[in-house]
Structure formats: C-alpha cells, structure tokens
Amino acid sequence: MKILAGVIGMGIGEKHVHAIENYNLSKVLIICEKNKNKLKYLKKKYPKKIITDNENLIFKNPSINLVSIASYDNFHFNQILKCFINNKNFIVEKPMCLTLSQLKKINSLLKKNKKVKMISNLVLRTNSLFNYFKSNINRKDIFYIEADYLWGRIYKLFQWRSKVLNYSLTLGAGIHMIDLIIWLINEKPMKVYCTGNDISTKNTKFKKKSFLIYILKFKKNLIVKISVNATAPHDHFHSIKIYQKNKTLINSLKGKYVINRSGKLNIIKNIKKDYPDKKNRKKLIRSFIDYLLNKKNKSPISHKEQIDLMSVCFFAEKSLKQNKELKISYLK
Ligand SMILES: NC(=O)c1ccc[n+]([C@@H]2O[C@H](COP(=O)([O-])OP(=O)(O)OC[C@H]3O[C@@H](n4cnc5c(N)ncnc54)[C@H](O)[C@@H]3O)[C@@H](O)[C@H]2O)c1
C-alpha cells in the first residue's frame, strides 16, 4: 500500500504537503485551493500535481486514500462527511467542527465506519521540550499548572476568523493548550469554568472574546489555569508552568527551567530541549501515515482522545455563555 493524498487549503495545508510528500513513498496527487491568485502560483510551484478549486476531484478519485483538510474551520465538517461517504482517511486541522451536534455526528460515523481513520493536527505533542516535561513530571505531586497561549498574531483575527459564524478562540487556539495539558498528565478534566473579555478588540471586525481564561478541575483537586491571549504584543508563545510538591517546570520567554527543591535551597537548571521546535511538527502526520501503512499498530492520537478534547472545548464555550462552572460530559 502507498499513501496517495489530496490536500484542501494551502495556508497551513502547505505544511501538510511537505509532511506527506515522499514520506514512505507517499505522494500528494491533488491540491485544492479556492483562492484564484494562489491557484496560479500553485500551478507554477507544483507543475506535476493536479491543482484545482473543486474539492470533489479529491473525494471522487478512487486512488486517493488520505485527505488533508486545512480549509477554514466552517468547511471542516462537510469535508469530513465527504470523507466518510467516500471512505477516505483524513487529517483535519483543528477544530474538526464548530458545534456539539456536528461532533456527535462525527463520533457516530467513526463508530459505524471503523475503516476510516482520522487525525487532528495537534502539533504541540511533537515538541521536544513538552516531551521532556511529560517524562519528568509526577502527576500525583502536581497541584497547579498554568498555561498561557500568547498568540501574537492579532492581524489574523481580522481575516476569515472574523467572518466564520461559530469561530471561537477556544476552538481555534485554546484547544492546543487544553490538549497539551490532557496529554501531559494523561487525564481528562472533570469541570471547566471559562470567562473572557474583548477589551482590546472592541470596535473591530472581530466580534468574539479576544481574551479567554479557563479553570479546569481534575481528579484529586488538581487545578489548571489556561489563558488564550490573542492580542498582546508578544511573540507567538506557549508559556507553561507546572508546579509539583518539590519541583517546578517552566517554559517562559526568559528560558526553559526545572527548579528542584533541595533542603532550603531551590536549584535552577536550564533545560536543553528545543522550543518551539517546528522541525518536529511533521512527525504527527508522519506517524499517522505509518499507522495507515501498518508500520505502527497505534494511531498517534486515538479517536476517543480527539472527540473528548472537542467536548472539553464545547463545555468551555457553554461555560463562557452561562458564566458558571460546568461538569463536562464526554460522548460515549
Ligand atoms: N494546527 C495548527 O497549529 C494550525 C495552525 C494554523 C492554522 N490551523 C488551522 O488550519 C486551517 C486553515 O488556517 P490557515 O491559518 O492555514 O488559514 P490561511 O488563511 O492562512 O489559509 C487557508 C487557505 O485555505 C484556502 N481555503 C479555505 N477554505 C477552502 C476550501 N473550502 N477549499 C479550498 N481552499 C480553501 C484559503 O483560500 C487559504 O488559501 C484552520 O482550520 C486553522 O484553525 C492550524
């Protein structure tokens, strides 16, 4: 078997092309892009590929066995439905959908059609520093985690993100940090409270909250605070502090540290692991390809994990609307 792919949307989708092309003999056969100017440029850049604005050329092509969905968020759900109708495995950019009822539909389709495999591009899991954190924490000693997503890309809010009806920074950005925490401690939250404001985007095209903060509660009273700060003048940055009884792990603009308590002393050590470590981001798509090719017996992220993550996000949205802490129910 060989992977023959079609990619939809050539923003971040171009990174998908680079991750797929030539990996274990995989090929991208078709690129779909609806921006006319980009189409011209893509035809020049990829003369051997089919370049089109008609996504159905991908879905109806019997040789295609992997579809990469990197279109705007509002197109993901329908494109996922087409993957199921046509039995195509798919990579979908986050968020896979924009409403809870769409999520329920995807969940039931995944259960009915076991042949179709899905992966969401939750790239922080491939980061060397965060993998170091994962193997150097002790869940039972952690009492608090603080994680701030400093987006540093305010201009992006005023492009398609201002136009998509159900766009939210929880589904578009917070999702990465929520996933990172769930993956780091290998546990799902039981409760969520979310609040936010739009102080820095009032009177702009972006009508949603541009600052969000979440309190997630886990078993044994572990508390996690996450924020999404879309507008601050700042580098694009995933700041995280993990507080354990005798140890603190930090990724901050100043550096990456582990602080160990030794008697009365706090001993600070630099961590020599890469962040943001973008070179490793291809790894997620590539290990999904290995799984499709039966070179790995497990997908890098299970369907259940991906669906549960979306449930946390939808409960966070509901909490924001109702301004109260909610118990999260996960889909069966
Ligand atoms: N995993 C990540 O870290 C990450 C990072 C950035 C964006 N994303 C996600 O990727 C998706 C695209 O975002 P982006 O930043 O690349 O946006 P972008 O505006 O930079 O690029 C999107 C491209 O897709 C094209 N497009 C959109 N809908 C299309 C459709 N239905 N058919 C064909 N072409 C279509 C647009 O014309 C545009 O060229 C979003 O869902 C976003 O949330 C994920």
The ligand as an SDF file (V2000), in Angstrom:
LIG
                    3D

 44 48  0  0  0  0  0  0  0  0999 V2000
   -2.5080   23.0350   13.8570 N   0  0  0  0  0  0  0  0  0  0  0  0
   -2.0820   24.2720   13.8510 C   0  0  0  0  0  0  0  0  0  0  0  0
   -1.1390   24.6070   14.5610 O   0  0  0  0  0  0  0  0  0  0  0  0
   -2.7490   25.2910   12.9590 C   0  0  0  0  0  0  0  0  0  0  0  0
   -2.0860   26.4880   12.6480 C   0  0  0  0  0  0  0  0  0  0  0  0
   -2.7130   27.3910   11.7990 C   0  0  0  0  0  0  0  0  0  0  0  0
   -3.9740   27.1110   11.2890 C   0  0  0  0  0  0  0  0  0  0  0  0
   -4.6020   25.9580   11.6150 N   0  0  0  0  0  0  0  0  0  0  0  0
   -5.9300   25.6290   11.0790 C   0  0  0  0  0  0  0  0  0  0  0  0
   -5.7970   25.4490    9.6700 O   0  0  0  0  0  0  0  0  0  0  0  0
   -6.9650   25.8960    8.9970 C   0  0  0  0  0  0  0  0  0  0  0  0
   -6.5580   26.9310    7.9460 C   0  0  0  0  0  0  0  0  0  0  0  0
   -5.9820   28.0350    8.6170 O   0  0  0  0  0  0  0  0  0  0  0  0
   -4.7690   28.8390    7.9780 P   0  0  0  0  0  0  0  0  0  0  0  0
   -4.0930   29.5480    9.0970 O   0  0  0  0  0  0  0  0  0  0  0  0
   -3.9690   27.9630    7.0970 O   0  0  0  0  0  0  0  0  0  0  0  0
   -5.5720   29.9010    7.1170 O   0  0  0  0  0  0  0  0  0  0  0  0
   -5.0000   30.7260    5.8480 P   0  0  0  0  0  0  0  0  0  0  0  0
   -5.9710   31.7970    5.6160 O   0  0  0  0  0  0  0  0  0  0  0  0
   -3.5610   31.0520    6.0760 O   0  0  0  0  0  0  0  0  0  0  0  0
   -5.0230   29.6690    4.6620 O   0  0  0  0  0  0  0  0  0  0  0  0
   -6.1620   28.9240    4.3400 C   0  0  0  0  0  0  0  0  0  0  0  0
   -6.1490   28.6360    2.8500 C   0  0  0  0  0  0  0  0  0  0  0  0
   -7.1500   27.6780    2.5910 O   0  0  0  0  0  0  0  0  0  0  0  0
   -7.9400   28.1180    1.4770 C   0  0  0  0  0  0  0  0  0  0  0  0
   -9.2750   27.5650    1.6850 N   0  0  0  0  0  0  0  0  0  0  0  0
  -10.1210   27.8360    2.7140 C   0  0  0  0  0  0  0  0  0  0  0  0
  -11.2430   27.1070    2.6080 N   0  0  0  0  0  0  0  0  0  0  0  0
  -11.1030   26.3700    1.4750 C   0  0  0  0  0  0  0  0  0  0  0  0
  -11.9200   25.4190    0.8320 C   0  0  0  0  0  0  0  0  0  0  0  0
  -13.1280   25.0770    1.3040 N   0  0  0  0  0  0  0  0  0  0  0  0
  -11.4810   24.8400   -0.2990 N   0  0  0  0  0  0  0  0  0  0  0  0
  -10.2600   25.1770   -0.8050 C   0  0  0  0  0  0  0  0  0  0  0  0
   -9.4360   26.0820   -0.2450 N   0  0  0  0  0  0  0  0  0  0  0  0
   -9.8550   26.6510    0.8870 C   0  0  0  0  0  0  0  0  0  0  0  0
   -7.8900   29.6340    1.5300 C   0  0  0  0  0  0  0  0  0  0  0  0
   -8.1410   30.1910    0.2830 O   0  0  0  0  0  0  0  0  0  0  0  0
   -6.4590   29.8460    2.0150 C   0  0  0  0  0  0  0  0  0  0  0  0
   -5.5580   29.8920    0.9330 O   0  0  0  0  0  0  0  0  0  0  0  0
   -7.8930   26.4390   10.0780 C   0  0  0  0  0  0  0  0  0  0  0  0
   -8.8100   25.4490   10.4360 O   0  0  0  0  0  0  0  0  0  0  0  0
   -6.9630   26.7310   11.2400 C   0  0  0  0  0  0  0  0  0  0  0  0
   -7.5960   26.6130   12.5050 O   0  0  0  0  0  0  0  0  0  0  0  0
   -3.9930   25.0520   12.4330 C   0  0  0  0  0  0  0  0  0  0  0  0
  1  2  1  0
  2  3  2  0
  2  4  1  0
  4  5  1  0
  4 44  2  0
  5  6  2  0
  6  7  1  0
  7  8  2  0
  8  9  1  0
  8 44  1  0
  9 10  1  0
  9 42  1  0
 10 11  1  0
 11 12  1  0
 11 40  1  0
 12 13  1  0
 13 14  1  0
 14 15  2  0
 14 16  1  0
 14 17  1  0
 17 18  1  0
 18 19  2  0
 18 20  1  0
 18 21  1  0
 21 22  1  0
 22 23  1  0
 23 24  1  0
 23 38  1  0
 24 25  1  0
 25 26  1  0
 25 36  1  0
 26 27  1  0
 26 35  1  0
 27 28  2  0
 28 29  1  0
 29 30  1  0
 29 35  2  0
 30 31  1  0
 30 32  2  0
 32 33  1  0
 33 34  2  0
 34 35  1  0
 36 37  1  0
 36 38  1  0
 38 39  1  0
 40 41  1  0
 40 42  1  0
 42 43  1  0
M  CHG  2   8   1  16  -1
M  END
$$$$
